[in-house]
Amino acid sequence: MAKHKYSLWFMPAGTVAQRFSQIIVQLAKDHASPIFSPHVTLLGSIEASQEEVINRTQELAALLRPFLVPLTTITFTDAYYRALFVKAGHSTEALAAYELARKLFPGDQQTAYMPHLSLLYGDFSVAIKQEIIKEIGENFPDAFEANTLYLYLTEGAAHNWQSIRAFPLEGPTTKTK
């Protein structure tokens, strides 16, 4: 079976999704960059057959409970897909989800997990990124509930990425004493 490149995302819904979609679209228009759906990547660059990645994603979703993803401040890097982004809090649930995902999808990812919601893709100068932050603000104290794990085919340019399937998080509930 042919292997393809996939990513696992948590995506905001409702007003949080609308707010960030508007920012992403406006920045893309202003800076001739790709438009993409707002998301926090749990794991990217998964190379597997579609059947294998669907089965493992279903298994992962069955182990995870919904949790809150806090969003904080805007920052940037030199990386194309992290040109400008909002930091997502390093909650224990997010880190545990990442560790489980790494066990189910072993790979050669060398970087530490840095949960974030990208606002702009591309190669831009520090001055341009700082100007954008000045215009839209530095703080985005917001949050969304990660209650679904989205599987995306992420080969090629961002406009070619395809949603494959959504998996509700169905992990065991915490027992209270």
C-alpha positions as CSV (number, residue, x, y, z in Angstrom):
1,M,0.0,0.0,0.0
2,A,1.2,3.5,-0.8
3,K,2.4,5.6,2.1
4,H,1.4,9.3,2.3
5,K,2.1,12.1,4.7
6,Y,-0.6,12.9,7.4
7,S,-1.0,15.2,10.4
8,L,-3.2,15.0,13.5
9,W,-4.9,18.2,14.5
10,F,-7.1,19.7,17.2
11,M,-9.3,22.4,15.7
12,P,-11.3,25.1,17.5
13,A,-15.0,25.5,16.8
14,G,-17.5,28.3,17.0
15,T,-16.4,31.8,17.7
16,V,-12.8,30.8,18.4
17,A,-12.6,29.2,15.0
18,Q,-14.3,32.1,13.3
19,R,-12.0,34.6,14.9
20,F,-8.8,32.8,13.9
21,S,-10.1,32.0,10.4
22,Q,-10.7,35.7,9.8
23,I,-7.2,36.6,11.0
24,I,-5.6,33.8,8.9
25,V,-7.5,34.8,5.8
26,Q,-6.7,38.5,6.2
27,L,-3.0,37.9,6.8
28,A,-2.9,35.5,3.8
29,K,-4.5,38.2,1.6
30,D,-2.2,40.9,2.9
31,H,1.0,38.9,2.6
32,A,0.3,36.6,-0.4
33,S,0.5,33.4,1.8
34,P,-1.6,30.2,2.0
35,I,-5.0,30.1,3.6
36,F,-5.5,27.2,6.0
37,S,-7.9,26.1,8.7
38,P,-7.0,27.1,12.3
39,H,-5.6,24.1,14.1
40,V,-3.1,23.0,16.8
41,T,-1.0,20.1,15.4
42,L,-0.7,17.2,17.7
43,L,1.6,15.2,15.4
44,G,2.7,16.0,11.8
45,S,4.7,14.2,9.1
46,I,3.2,10.8,9.8
47,E,4.1,8.5,6.9
48,A,1.8,5.6,6.6
49,S,-0.9,4.0,4.4
50,Q,-4.4,5.6,4.8
51,E,-5.8,2.4,6.4
52,E,-3.0,2.2,8.9
53,V,-3.2,5.9,9.9
54,I,-7.0,5.7,10.3
55,N,-6.8,2.7,12.5
56,R,-4.1,4.2,14.7
57,T,-5.9,7.5,14.9
58,Q,-9.1,5.8,16.0
59,E,-7.1,3.9,18.6
60,L,-5.5,7.2,19.9
61,A,-8.9,9.0,20.0
62,A,-10.3,6.1,22.1
63,L,-7.6,6.8,24.7
64,L,-7.9,10.6,24.9
65,R,-10.4,12.6,26.9
66,P,-11.5,16.1,25.8
67,F,-9.3,18.8,27.3
68,L,-8.9,22.6,27.2
69,V,-6.3,24.1,24.9
70,P,-5.4,27.6,26.3
71,L,-4.1,30.1,23.7
72,T,-1.8,32.9,24.9
73,T,0.6,35.2,23.1
74,I,1.7,35.6,19.5
75,T,5.3,34.9,18.5
76,F,7.3,33.8,15.5
77,T,10.1,31.7,14.2
78,D,12.1,31.4,10.9
79,A,10.2,28.1,10.1
80,Y,7.9,28.4,7.1
81,Y,4.9,26.8,8.9
82,R,5.6,28.7,12.1
83,A,6.2,32.1,10.6
84,L,3.6,33.7,13.0
85,F,1.6,31.8,15.6
86,V,-0.3,31.9,18.9
87,K,1.3,29.8,21.6
88,A,-0.9,27.0,23.0
89,G,-0.4,26.1,26.7
90,H,1.6,23.1,27.6
91,S,-1.1,21.4,29.5
92,T,-0.5,17.9,31.0
93,E,-3.3,16.6,28.8
94,A,-1.8,18.0,25.6
95,L,1.6,16.6,26.5
96,A,0.1,13.2,27.4
97,A,-1.8,13.2,24.1
98,Y,1.5,13.9,22.3
99,E,3.4,11.1,24.1
100,L,0.6,8.6,23.2
101,A,0.6,9.8,19.6
102,R,4.4,9.3,19.4
103,K,4.0,5.7,20.7
104,L,1.3,4.9,18.2
105,F,3.1,6.7,15.3
106,P,6.8,6.2,15.9
107,G,8.9,8.4,13.6
108,D,11.9,10.5,13.3
109,Q,10.6,13.7,14.8
110,Q,13.5,15.4,16.5
111,T,11.9,18.6,17.7
112,A,10.3,19.0,21.1
113,Y,6.5,19.4,21.1
114,M,5.5,23.0,20.8
115,P,1.7,23.3,20.6
116,H,0.7,26.4,18.7
117,L,-2.0,27.8,16.4
118,S,-0.3,29.2,13.2
119,L,-1.6,32.5,11.8
120,L,0.7,32.9,8.9
121,Y,2.8,30.5,6.7
122,G,5.8,31.8,4.7
123,D,9.2,33.3,4.8
124,F,9.0,36.8,6.1
125,S,11.4,39.2,7.7
126,V,11.4,39.8,11.5
127,A,10.4,43.4,10.8
128,I,7.3,42.3,8.9
129,K,6.3,39.8,11.7
130,Q,6.8,42.4,14.4
131,E,4.7,44.9,12.4
132,I,1.9,42.3,12.1
133,I,2.0,41.7,15.9
134,K,1.9,45.4,16.5
135,E,-1.2,45.7,14.2
136,I,-3.2,42.7,15.5
137,G,-2.0,42.6,19.1
138,E,0.3,40.4,21.1
139,N,-2.1,38.7,23.5
140,F,-4.9,36.3,22.5
141,P,-6.2,35.0,25.9
142,D,-8.6,32.5,24.5
143,A,-9.1,28.7,24.7
144,F,-11.0,25.9,23.0
145,E,-12.0,22.4,23.9
146,A,-10.0,19.7,22.1
147,N,-12.8,17.1,21.8
148,T,-12.1,15.8,18.3
149,L,-8.9,14.6,16.6
150,Y,-8.8,15.5,13.0
151,L,-6.8,13.5,10.5
152,Y,-5.5,15.5,7.5
153,L,-3.5,14.4,4.4
154,T,-0.8,17.1,4.4
155,E,1.2,16.5,1.2
156,G,2.2,19.4,-1.0
157,A,1.0,22.9,-0.7
158,A,-1.4,23.9,2.1
159,H,-4.2,24.5,-0.3
160,N,-4.0,20.8,-1.3
161,W,-4.3,19.5,2.2
162,Q,-7.4,17.3,2.7
163,S,-9.5,16.4,5.7
164,I,-9.7,12.6,5.9
165,R,-11.7,12.0,9.0
166,A,-12.7,13.4,12.4
167,F,-12.4,11.2,15.5
168,P,-14.3,12.2,18.7
169,L,-12.1,11.8,21.8
170,E,-13.7,9.0,23.8
171,G,-11.2,8.2,26.5
172,P,-12.2,7.0,29.9
173,T,-13.6,9.6,32.3
174,T,-11.8,10.4,35.5
175,K,-13.3,8.6,38.4
176,T,-14.1,10.7,41.4
177,K,-13.9,9.4,44.9
